[in-house]
Amino acid sequence: MLVTALDKKLFRDLMHMRGQAIAIALVIAAGVATLILATGAYSSLDETRRTYYERYRFADIFAQARRAPDYLKEKLSQIPGVSVVETRIVFPVLLDIEGMNAPASGQLISLPRYGAPVLNGLFLRSGRMPDPNRDDEIIVNEPFAKANHFQPGSKLKAILNGRKRELTIVGVALSPEFIYALAPGELVPDDKRFGVLWIPHEAAAGAFDLDGAFNDVSLKLRRDAVAAEVMERVDTLLEPFGGTDAYARKDQQSYAFLNTELTQLEAMAYVIPPIFLAVAAFLLNMTLARIIALEREQIGLLKALGYKRVTIAMHYIKFAGLIAVVGILIGFAGGTWLGRGLTRLYAEFYHFPFLVYLYSFKVYLAAGGISMAAALIGALRAVRDAVNLPPAVAMAAPVPVRYKQTWLSHFALIKRLSQTTRMILRHLIRYPLQSLLTTMGIASSVALLVSSLFTLDSIDFMVDVTYFRTMRQDVSVTFNEIKSLKVVQEMQRLPGVLNAEAGRSVPVTMRNGARSKRLALSALPQGGRIQQLLSKELNPVAVPDTGVALTEKLAEILGVHLGDRIIIEVHYGQRRRLEQPVTAILQGYLGLGAYMALEPMNAALGDGRAASTANLIVDEAKIDQLYAKLKEMPSVSGITLMKKSLQIFRKTLVENMNIMTMVYVVLSSIIAFGVVYNSARIQLSERGRELASLRVLGFTRGEVSQILLGEVAILVALAIPLGWIMGYGLAVEIAQGLDTELFRMPLIVSRATYTQAALVVIAAAIFSALVIKYRIDRLDLIAVLKTRE
């Protein structure tokens, strides 16, 4: 390969400007890495999920019934479009674990009479399948086993239909049905206090009096099946046996949570990388434009010697391209490493049994292509100026800057400033576009920090609203079936209980014209003080005497407003169809909520004074006595401890957010350093003679440094408030992107977030300034005054 004279010049220029080139390359690398990180992690997790679901036959349709006879399985399998049907027995149970004072809860699932499950298969981590002829052997899910240090041979006690039984763990497994294992009433998984237990069919049938019957069914569809038609037929068959509406995989709890997380991860790829690439394009344009200005005479000489315009243009395009290539390669390596790390974190959190990490050539090609395009676009304007310079004009000395009084000179305050300060202000005003672009680049790093740090503010606000202003109970108790309100009155007399309020939850489908949503309709007592409803303005709202109160997101999904009437199809008991007005719109950040007053709901359902839950305020000094009593109550199937739930909620979300926040802090610091260092370094090259002249005239090193670094300080000071505004706008976009049915992030940006963002950028700017000051202090006055750098 022939190395031309221009190529040698190119490599000399790159070595001479290696600091600036590396700074630009790092900004490009940050954009490439973020794109690969987001798209790589998303595609890998999506492929892992798809493979897991396929290998272990995750069902497409789910439905429940009160007691359906086994012969119904044959009829379900004859529904057009159904390929596989599996029936089973599923019940919530209360667990008594040795060494744990608080009761734990679990979901008991029957295994087929012979062999492993056909649908929702088990990935056996250790141990074996239970003996079908034993009624005390179980398999537990791996997260639960790890959290409690269980292994094959360990024992635990469970309350099965009011009777306490000792069960032996013979295996530990994972299931695609419980990637996200969430206990009733919990907001995040509590692996220590909630487990999934698989038990032989005969043992489950005997314990819950379901010989020859089932209460849960899963179906796999053929490719040509119409899910809506299948679910309608399933509902028709199960309705006489207390069936609830069938629902598709997309509404299955574990799938819905994971799908929301993947959607948010995918959205990250469209928000962050463009910021880095735009800044990189700006830096390359700024760098090349100033290099060309400094090399006017060389460009003119090259043209005079016969070099064509295309050859000279390619010389500078190569300069930009080589920097971009270095940045892209660093981004490939960093993005791959970060992507694998993030994918492993998600895989561990969602308990995948294996991980499929995709090295998608298309992702790398797209990241590299977009980055190279951004770099070349940033260089084009500067290159155009280079090739358009006529040789005679280029070889002539540039027209000296005409220094005259600016509009600043008319202000009396300006005249009181020091000479050095006035020099700084005049230079900034004479080059407004250059100053503006530099300010915008620094502001971008501030904006990126604000938009990432605000999530921590939002989580704190969500915690306050959810745990301290809405769900103010200490303990929530779930009954294994609908109970008389007398049960709640009995709980009032339990040791340590200061107050108890009844509640009820009923599965329903809410409809408004063509719009519908399946969810649980909750009932709270009128005049209750434990669980509080909040308006959109976060003011306390009483449970409405009539009608229903909907959270803002649910009202949006259904397209209803205050005063509108909606249809409520009840999937319980006599499956009534109610028509109720919307009497309140509420605020809620987790899930969808619909509420009625308890007495009107009981009256509408026609089953008397009934409750399915109880919220308790308890005396912490007697909490252990309360736990002991609850473990002995056969009517209790689940217990939620709000303080424990809060701890896990904080730990889960904050840990995940902290990891991403640290990544964004590093990336934002790279932007700030890249912009500040390049700007100051180029100014040093442009103004080397001027600064050296000042030194000869008697200016101290500190005064000379102040002229150059003072400009940087002013630009950083201007960029910070602009970055705050840009960051708030970006936070708005991110909050809107996180607005899903399962999770909504309030837009809360605290003063501390703005301060932290500013401090990070200031620190990066100070580091850049110190590097530049080191160079200024070591200026060779004679060499600089003899020739241009």
Secondary structure, DSSP 8 states (H G I E B T S, - for coil): ----HHHHHHHHHHHHTHHHHHHHHHHHHHHHHHHHHHHHHHHHHHHHHHHHHHHTT--SEEEEEEEEETTHHHHHHTSTTEEEEEEE-EEEEEEE-TT-SS-EEEEEEEE-SSSS-SSS--EEEEE----TT-SSEEEEEHHHHHHTT--TT-EEEEEETTEEEEEEEEEEEE-GGGSS---TT-SS--TTTEEEEEEEHHHHHHHTT-TTEEEEEEEEE-TT--HHHHHHHHHHHHGGGT----EEGGGSHHHHHHHHHHHHHHHHTTTSHHHHHHHHHHHHHHHHHHHHHHTHHHHHHHHHTT--HHHHHHHHHHHHHHHHHHHHHHHHHHHHHHHHHHHHHHHHHTT-SS------HHHHHHHHHHHHHHHHHHHHHHHHHHHTS-HHHHHS----------GGGG-HHHHTS-HHHHHHHHHHHHSHHHHHHHHHHHHHHHHHHHHHHHHHHHHHHHHIIIIIIIB--SEEEEEEEEEETHHHHHHTTSTTEEEEEEEEEEEEEEEETTEEEEEEEEEE-TT--SB-EEBTTS-EE---SSSEEEEHHHHHHHT--TT-EEEEEE-STT--EEEEEEEEEE--SBS--EEEEHHHHHHHHTS-SEEEEEEEEE-GGGHHHHHHHHHT-TTEEEEEEHHHHHHHHHHHHHHHHHHHHHHHHHHHHHHHHHHHHHHHHHHHHHTHHHHHHHHHTT--HHHHHHHHHHHHHHHHHHHHHHHHHHHHHHHHHHHHHT--SSB-------HHHHHHHHHHHHHHHHHHHHHHHHHHHT--HHHHHHS--
